[in-house]
Amino acid sequence: MTRWGLLLFKWGSALFVVTGLLHLVGHFQDARQAFAGAEGGIFWTLFNEFIFDVGFERTMRDFLTGFSWCLFLLVVFLGVQNFFISLRCHAQAELMQTLAAFNALLSAALVAVSYKYLVLPPLIQFSLTTLLFGWSYVLAIPKQTTPTESPESDT
C-alpha cells in the first residue's frame, strides 16, 4: 500500500473511533432536557412507559438505547480492528485495498442512514470517513512503472 493510502486508511480508522466516542457522550447527558415543555413531557412519558411485546418486554427507551450502544460498539471496534490490521498487513496492498473498499461502502451506508434518521454531526463524520477510505482505496496499489527500454544497436 502506498504511504498516502496507508495514512488515509489510518485516519479513517481513527475517525471511526472518534465518531463512536462522541456518540457515547450522548449516553451520559440528561435526556429529560430534550423533552422540555408540555408536549415534551407527554413524549417523555411515552418514551419511558410504552412497552414492546415481542416475546419479551422492552420500553421504547430501552430499544433505542440498545441500538445506540450497538452503533457505538460497531464503529469503535471496527476502527480499532482496522488500525491493527493496517499495522500488521500494510505491505499487502490487495488486502488493504479490499478493506478500504469495504470500509468505504460501510461508511456510505452509515451516511445514508444518518441523512435519513440522524442529526448533522454523525452525517458529517461518516461522510469524512467515506472520503478517507475511498481515497485510501484509490491510492492503495502503487502505480506500476515500466522500465525504460534501451535502444537496440544494429551491428
C-alpha positions in Angstrom: 0.0 0.0 0.0 1.3 3.5 -0.8 2.3 5.8 2.1 -0.6 8.1 1.4 -3.1 5.3 1.1 -2.0 3.9 4.4 -2.1 7.3 6.1 -5.7 7.9 4.8 -6.7 4.4 5.9 -5.4 5.1 9.4 -7.1 8.5 9.6 -10.4 6.8 8.5 -9.9 4.2 11.3 -9.2 6.9 13.8 -12.3 8.8 12.7 -14.4 5.7 13.3 -13.1 5.6 16.9 -13.7 9.3 17.4 -17.2 9.1 16.0 -18.0 6.2 18.4 -16.6 8.0 21.4 -18.5 11.2 20.5 -21.7 9.1 20.1 -21.0 7.7 23.6 -21.1 11.2 25.1 -24.9 11.3 24.4 -25.4 8.4 26.8 -24.1 10.5 29.7 -26.3 13.5 29.1 -29.6 14.1 30.9 -32.2 13.1 28.2 -35.0 14.9 30.1 -33.6 18.3 28.9 -34.5 17.4 25.3 -38.2 17.0 26.3 -38.9 20.4 27.8 -42.5 21.8 27.7 -45.9 20.2 28.0 -45.7 18.2 24.7 -42.2 17.1 25.7 -43.4 15.8 29.0 -46.1 13.6 27.2 -43.4 12.3 24.8 -41.1 11.6 27.8 -43.8 9.6 29.5 -44.5 7.6 26.3 -40.8 7.1 25.7 -40.3 5.5 29.1 -43.6 3.7 29.5 -44.5 2.4 26.0 -43.8 -1.4 26.1 -42.9 -3.5 23.0 -44.2 -7.1 23.5 -42.2 -9.2 21.1 -41.6 -12.2 23.3 -40.0 -10.0 25.9 -40.9 -6.6 27.2 -38.8 -3.5 26.4 -39.6 0.2 26.6 -39.0 2.5 23.6 -36.2 4.0 25.6 -34.5 0.5 26.1 -35.0 -0.2 22.4 -33.3 3.0 21.2 -30.6 2.8 23.8 -29.7 -0.7 22.6 -29.4 0.5 19.0 -27.3 3.4 20.1 -24.9 1.1 22.0 -24.7 -1.2 19.0 -23.7 1.7 16.8 -21.1 2.8 19.3 -19.6 -0.7 19.5 -19.7 -1.2 15.8 -17.7 1.9 14.8 -15.2 1.8 17.7 -14.3 -1.8 17.3 -14.2 -1.6 13.5 -11.9 1.4 13.8 -9.6 -0.3 16.3 -9.6 -3.5 14.1 -8.8 -1.5 11.0 -5.9 0.2 12.8 -4.4 -3.1 14.0 -4.8 -4.7 10.6 -3.1 -1.7 9.0 -0.1 -2.1 11.3 0.2 -5.9 10.6 -0.7 -6.1 6.9 0.3 -2.8 5.4 2.6 -4.5 2.8 -0.3 -6.5 1.4 -1.7 -3.9 -1.0 -4.6 -6.0 -2.3 -5.8 -6.9 1.1 -5.7 -3.2 2.2 -7.5 -2.1 -0.9 -10.2 -4.6 -0.2 -10.6 -3.4 3.4 -10.6 0.2 2.2 -13.4 -0.6 -0.2 -15.4 -2.5 2.4 -15.0 0.4 4.9 -15.9 3.0 2.3 -19.1 1.1 1.4 -20.0 0.6 5.1 -19.4 4.3 5.7 -21.5 5.2 2.7 -24.4 3.1 4.2 -24.0 4.9 7.5 -24.1 8.2 5.6 -27.4 7.2 4.1 -28.8 6.2 7.5 -27.5 9.3 9.1 -29.0 11.5 6.4 -32.4 9.9 6.8 -32.7 9.4 10.5 -29.9 11.2 12.5 -28.6 14.7 13.1 -25.8 16.6 11.3 -22.7 15.6 13.3 -22.7 11.9 12.5 -23.6 12.7 8.9 -20.5 14.8 8.6 -18.2 12.3 10.4 -19.4 9.4 8.3 -19.1 11.4 5.1 -15.5 12.3 6.0 -14.8 8.6 6.8 -16.3 7.6 3.5 -14.0 10.1 1.7 -10.9 8.9 3.6 -11.5 5.2 2.9 -12.4 6.0 -0.7 -9.2 7.9 -1.3 -7.3 5.1 0.5 -8.8 2.6 -1.9 -7.7 4.7 -4.9 -4.2 5.1 -3.5 -3.8 1.5 -2.2 -1.9 0.0 -5.2 1.3 1.7 -6.2 1.5 2.6 -9.8 3.5 0.2 -11.9 6.4 1.7 -13.6 7.7 0.1 -16.8 11.4 0.0 -17.2 12.7 2.2 -19.9 13.7 0.3 -22.9 17.2 0.8 -24.2 17.6 1.2 -27.9 18.9 -1.9 -29.6 22.1 -1.5 -31.6 22.1 -2.7 -35.1 25.5 -4.3 -35.7 
